[in-house]
Amino acid sequence: MVSAPRAVVESWSLLTGSDQRAPALVGVRKRLLTAADLDDELTARRQVAGAAELRQLVGKIRAGCRSELELWGYDHVFTGPEFMHLRRQVEVVAAGQLSVLDGYDEAAALAVELDGRAYHDSPWQRERDIARDARVAGLGVQTLRFSHRRLTTEPEACRREVLEVAAVRRAQLAGADLPVVVELAGRRGGAPRLWLQPGRSAG
């Protein structure tokens, strides 16, 4: 049986576009492999067509990208020194339920969600998102959501909104005890988990 990392590497040169990236992204989302697994597989092979591009994708996966929309956001929206502090794929337990924040600004207690069309467009999916945002809000975390349309057609406006809201939140929360992002050991390449416990004061 072919391992998941090997399948991703071997299929890379046979596919194009989003189909080319899908095996790696889906594999990581389903916890079938990690960025480190893909690095190891590439290192073990002397020649892989398109290896440089695949390594770029692995780097973005390591940074927290798990979907095509998150890749777009990483490359075109939430990029540059203003967003260096943004933590990606942060796990949070709120009201007894586990959620994963696409992006998290720790000093502003601000979650940034990138809502892809496949998982956020239907009425029940929107209701699910509202309920999740309410649970997270109970911990003092505000959520900003951006649709696929806005992220791809108004990237500068999305950037500006996050920066403006984050600045206001930091001013409002100065000196307050905020949730702290704690990185726990796990599978290689695993995302940090946000434990909702008394943390340091934001200053």
Backbone hydrogen bonds, N-H to C=O, Kabsch-Sander energy under -0.5 kcal/mol:
donor,donor_aa,acceptor,acceptor_aa,energy
7,A,3,S,-2.3
8,V,4,A,-2.2
9,V,5,P,-2.3
10,E,6,R,-2.8
11,S,7,A,-1.8
12,W,8,V,-0.9
12,W,9,V,-0.5
13,S,9,V,-0.5
14,L,11,S,-1.2
15,L,11,S,-0.8
15,L,12,W,-0.9
19,D,16,T,-1.0
20,Q,16,T,-0.9
20,Q,17,G,-0.7
21,R,17,G,-1.2
22,A,18,S,-1.9
25,L,21,R,-2.1
26,V,22,A,-3.1
27,G,23,P,-2.0
28,V,24,A,-2.1
29,R,25,L,-2.3
30,K,26,V,-2.3
31,R,28,V,-1.4
32,L,27,G,-3.1
33,L,27,G,-1.0
38,L,34,T,-1.8
39,D,35,A,-2.3
40,D,36,A,-2.5
41,E,37,D,-2.1
42,L,38,L,-2.4
43,T,39,D,-2.4
44,A,40,D,-2.0
45,R,41,E,-0.6
45,R,42,L,-0.8
51,A,48,V,-1.9
54,L,50,G,-2.1
55,R,51,A,-2.6
56,Q,52,A,-1.7
57,L,53,E,-1.9
58,V,54,L,-2.4
59,G,55,R,-2.2
60,K,56,Q,-1.7
61,I,57,L,-2.3
62,R,58,V,-2.6
63,A,59,G,-1.4
64,G,61,I,-1.4
65,C,60,K,-2.5
71,L,67,S,-2.0
72,W,68,E,-2.2
73,G,69,L,-2.7
74,Y,70,E,-2.4
75,D,71,L,-2.3
76,H,72,W,-3.1
77,V,72,W,-0.6
77,V,73,G,-1.6
78,F,73,G,-2.2
79,T,77,V,-1.6
83,F,80,G,-1.7
84,M,81,P,-1.2
86,L,83,F,-1.2
87,R,104,Y,-2.6
89,Q,101,L,-0.6
89,Q,102,D,-1.2
90,V,101,L,-1.8
91,E,89,Q,-0.6
91,E,192,P,-1.8
92,V,99,S,-2.9
93,V,194,L,-0.7
94,A,92,V,-0.6
94,A,97,Q,-2.6
97,Q,94,A,-2.0
99,S,92,V,-2.8
101,L,90,V,-3.2
103,G,112,V,-1.2
104,Y,87,R,-2.4
105,D,110,L,-3.0
106,E,104,Y,-0.8
109,A,105,D,-0.8
109,A,106,E,-0.6
110,L,105,D,-1.9
111,A,142,Q,-3.6
112,V,103,G,-2.5
113,E,111,A,-0.5
113,E,144,L,-3.1
115,D,113,E,-0.7
115,D,146,F,-2.8
116,G,114,L,-1.0
119,Y,116,G,-0.9
120,H,116,G,-1.0
121,D,117,R,-0.8
126,R,122,S,-2.1
127,E,123,P,-2.2
128,R,124,W,-2.1
129,D,125,Q,-2.1
130,I,126,R,-2.4
131,A,127,E,-2.3
132,R,128,R,-2.3
133,D,129,D,-2.6
134,A,130,I,-2.0
135,R,131,A,-2.0
136,V,132,R,-2.4
137,A,133,D,-2.3
138,G,134,A,-1.3
139,L,136,V,-1.7
140,G,137,A,-2.2
141,V,136,V,-1.6
142,Q,109,A,-2.1
142,Q,140,G,-0.6
144,L,111,A,-2.8
146,F,113,E,-2.3
148,H,115,D,-1.1
151,L,147,S,-2.5
152,T,148,H,-2.0
153,T,149,R,-1.7
154,E,150,R,-2.9
158,C,154,E,-2.1
159,R,155,P,-2.3
160,R,156,E,-2.5
161,E,157,A,-2.3
162,V,158,C,-2.0
163,L,159,R,-2.4
164,E,160,R,-2.6
165,V,161,E,-2.6
166,A,162,V,-2.7
167,A,163,L,-2.0
168,V,164,E,-1.9
169,R,165,V,-2.7
170,R,166,A,-2.5
171,A,167,A,-1.8
172,Q,168,V,-2.4
173,L,169,R,-2.4
174,A,170,R,-0.6
174,A,171,A,-0.6
175,G,202,A,-3.9
176,A,173,L,-2.9
178,L,176,A,-0.6
178,L,200,R,-1.5
180,V,195,W,-0.7
182,V,180,V,-0.7
182,V,193,R,-1.2
183,E,181,V,-0.5
184,L,182,V,-0.6
190,G,187,R,-2.4
193,R,182,V,-1.1
194,L,91,E,-4.4
195,W,180,V,-0.7
195,W,193,R,-0.9
196,L,194,L,-0.5
197,Q,195,W,-1.6
202,A,176,A,-1.8
